[in-house]
Amino acid sequence: MLSNIVLQWLRKLGLRDVIDRLRMSWQKLTLAKQNRAFRSEYPDVNLPKDDIMYETFNLNYRKYFEGGRKTAKEILSHFQKASKKDYPDSILDWGCGPGRVIRHMPELLPSATKVVGSDFNGETIEWCQRQIPNIEFVQNALMPPIQLKNESIEWVYCISVFTHLSRDAHHAWIQEIYRILQRGGYFLMTTQGDAFINKLTASEVKMYSDDQIVIRDGVEEGRRTFSAFHPPAYIKALTRDFKVQKHIPGTGSKNQPQQDIWVLSKGG
Ligand SMILES: C[S@@+](CC[C@H](N)C(=O)[O-])C[C@H]1O[C@@H](n2cnc3c(N)ncnc32)[C@H](O)[C@@H]1O
């Protein structure tokens, strides 16, 4: 709790990103040996530059690559169970970052499936376009629209993207995803729910307990240090145009809480 309060003050003083850069240097140092071992085991895997990887995740190369593949399989399994279909005709990873998850989709899906990734970070999307084959990458702005036609995508997912957006962006992007999702299509997203309550300060817990979204701003929206926490009742109200097929509350320890998983459908 004390460290949360200190971080709040650093945010107010405009120093939150400075601390985060120091954390990145620390990870670089402490994970150097493990990361060298990964590189010799997987000499052919293209990895993004450290600062691009850290912006969306952490600096553990094995977790980025092997963990990303595991997450891709889990996402497909959620969609398959909910839709009772093996594969979609199209899939979008909105907020894909440097491809941690989506880079594995072409080998897990038939070649007929159209695989699309998008992000608002231009440097990340440029890296993906140069390094990851068989996927169409598009850049969108912080706020919609995304350059995709109405009802053009069958399965859409976003992993830890709403967790970095403002209240207005939540409403705008939920409507945008509804617009591009096919009727009968599925949408999977992750949010920072009850498992994160120990990370909140007393005033934040009060808001959260009143089913209000908790936003930590004071830094650039969409970046890793901009945070949002989501009471389940808030998400249910936000996604009222969808049908909730499944809500899996996050578990995990106090220091490593897991995000909630929501599987939603449009119609059906
Ligand atoms: C925590 S990272 C997660 C990246 C990726 N989904 C993964 O699981 O590895 C959050 C990502 O959301 C992206 N993002 C933030 N706001 C966005 C927006 N409005 N539109 C698209 N992407 C956004 C960030 O650039 C970043 O790549």
The ligand as an ORCA input file, in Angstrom:
! r2SCAN-3c Opt
* xyz 0 1
  C       0.189     -3.714    -22.182
  S       0.406     -3.532    -23.895
  C      -0.223     -5.103    -24.467
  C       0.274     -5.460    -25.834
  C      -0.251     -6.787    -26.374
  N      -1.687     -6.792    -26.409
  C       0.262     -7.946    -25.547
  O      -0.551     -8.562    -24.828
  O       1.450     -8.205    -25.595
  C      -0.861     -2.399    -24.384
  C      -0.867     -2.115    -25.858
  O      -2.011     -1.337    -26.192
  C      -1.621     -0.369    -27.132
  N      -2.626      0.694    -27.148
  C      -2.883      1.605    -26.193
  N      -3.882      2.407    -26.586
  C      -4.277      1.976    -27.807
  C      -5.273      2.393    -28.728
  N      -6.071      3.434    -28.478
  N      -5.398      1.710    -29.881
  C      -4.595      0.660    -30.151
  N      -3.629      0.233    -29.329
  C      -3.477      0.883    -28.168
  C      -0.249      0.048    -26.679
  O       0.493      0.725    -27.677
  C       0.347     -1.306    -26.333
  O       0.914     -1.935    -27.449
*
